[in-house]
């Protein structure tokens, strides 16, 4: 397996993985997470393609036998007074193809993106994970992350309390 910077040629695979991320999150909580539109893979690939080459973005892929099996997208962020946080590296996405999960791909992507964020001067790294994504939470905790925030949602249009 090789972890390397993403290229334009990787965008279809990243789109496919990004679509899987959207589908997975929607299944976790369809009231909180977006329903995947039919063209989600193309839209996701377009979004990530727009981040390629930006100095404050890091997009890495995991390639195995010539096939992209995972990717991560992170960004350098400044002070965020809404989040009460100073400058940090923020891991926006990390996903591994279901067929190769639990084989070290996620950990390799995570360590590689953390190393690049550190090299760019990030004093800390933050991320968010879905409440029901216990597998990802276990990986993050094993990698030294600690819980610092809890997002709560109240759906107003459904009258829930």
Secondary structure, DSSP 4 states (H G I P E B T S, - for coil): -EEEE--GGGHHHHHHHHHHHHHHHHHH-TTTSPPPPTTHHHHHHHHHHHHTT-TTEEEEEEEETTEEEEEEEEEEE--BTTTTB-SEEEEEEEEE-GGGTTSSHHHHHHHHHHHHHHHTT-S-EEE---TT-HHHHHHHHHTT-----------GGGT--
